[in-house]
Amino acid sequence: MDVDLQASRASAAAPVSSTVNHTVTRVRPKFEDILEGIEFVSSGYLTEHAAYLCKETGRIFWRSEDLDEPLPEDFDDPEKYLTLPHKRDLELGKPLSKSDQHVPV
């Protein structure tokens, strides 16, 4: 069986993909899982909880003093895992503009 070397290199470079029969398929995590992860991180102080999204599988790993779930050894690798933010990191509720002018209603 011949393996296309360029296809193998291209698929290995894709951060959120896996190869099946030399085609690239993307894994999409569920929105509910991401939202639950952000809510978990935001339920404590800024560094009390953490959640990491695996770019390859879409699985979310949780870190907290209260949990015994083991983290992957390379969870801090930004090529493989995305750290879910705390709600304060998103700066929600801040003005989008520095303008003193108001839009008439």
Legacy VTK file of the C-alpha trace (Angstrom):
# vtk DataFile Version 3.0
C-alpha trace
ASCII
DATASET POLYDATA
POINTS 105 float
0.000 0.000 0.000
1.471 3.348 -1.090
1.281 6.213 1.374
1.222 9.747 0.035
4.020 11.451 1.980
2.752 14.990 1.338
-0.743 14.070 2.562
0.785 12.553 5.699
2.809 15.703 6.395
-0.180 17.971 5.769
-2.415 15.967 8.068
0.255 15.886 10.784
0.495 19.694 10.673
-3.270 20.257 11.059
-3.879 21.121 14.751
-7.514 20.068 15.116
-7.726 17.063 12.857
-7.222 13.372 12.525
-6.588 11.275 9.434
-8.916 8.556 8.245
-8.185 6.979 4.864
-5.893 9.922 4.006
-8.663 12.498 4.466
-8.669 15.148 7.160
-11.667 15.279 9.483
-12.129 17.952 12.111
-13.411 17.195 15.582
-15.894 19.784 16.778
-16.548 19.967 20.499
-20.114 20.600 21.595
-20.966 24.190 22.488
-22.571 22.951 25.720
-19.280 21.307 26.758
-17.295 24.494 26.130
-19.861 26.585 27.997
-19.820 24.141 30.909
-16.016 24.342 30.981
-16.040 28.153 31.056
-18.685 28.127 33.804
-16.586 25.641 35.800
-13.472 27.822 35.472
-15.508 30.917 36.363
-17.087 29.321 39.431
-13.959 29.966 41.461
-11.234 32.548 41.836
-9.071 33.311 38.792
-6.638 30.438 39.378
-8.761 28.079 41.478
-10.166 25.999 38.587
-8.973 25.331 35.040
-10.273 23.489 32.008
-8.370 22.422 28.906
-9.893 21.539 25.531
-8.042 18.875 23.531
-7.874 20.119 19.939
-7.610 16.571 18.562
-10.444 14.824 20.407
-12.666 17.671 21.623
-12.490 16.294 25.184
-12.329 18.765 28.063
-10.026 18.079 31.011
-10.805 19.679 34.383
-8.320 20.839 37.041
-9.281 21.689 40.605
-8.115 20.879 44.106
-11.435 19.114 44.647
-11.077 16.772 41.645
-8.890 13.712 41.260
-9.086 13.585 37.442
-5.583 13.190 36.019
-4.451 15.674 33.384
-2.490 14.615 30.307
1.241 15.169 30.678
1.318 17.691 27.837
-1.808 19.671 28.804
0.220 22.897 28.771
1.130 22.461 25.079
-0.802 25.183 23.174
-0.534 23.165 19.946
-2.615 20.352 21.505
-4.759 22.014 24.178
-6.729 25.227 24.471
-7.091 26.725 27.960
-10.695 27.780 28.532
-10.916 31.326 29.916
-12.351 32.642 33.169
-15.284 35.006 32.599
-13.160 37.892 33.895
-10.615 37.198 31.152
-13.359 37.905 28.597
-13.890 41.450 29.959
-17.656 41.182 29.558
-19.595 44.364 30.229
-16.739 46.691 29.302
-17.426 49.414 26.747
-16.410 48.539 23.213
-15.555 52.130 22.404
-13.647 54.865 24.184
-15.927 57.502 22.661
-17.842 59.879 24.918
-20.575 60.202 22.335
-23.813 58.285 22.738
-25.905 56.773 19.995
-29.410 58.326 19.928
-32.186 55.866 20.666
LINES 1 106
105 0 1 2 3 4 5 6 7 8 9 10 11 12 13 14 15 16 17 18 19 20 21 22 23 24 25 26 27 28 29 30 31 32 33 34 35 36 37 38 39 40 41 42 43 44 45 46 47 48 49 50 51 52 53 54 55 56 57 58 59 60 61 62 63 64 65 66 67 68 69 70 71 72 73 74 75 76 77 78 79 80 81 82 83 84 85 86 87 88 89 90 91 92 93 94 95 96 97 98 99 100 101 102 103 104
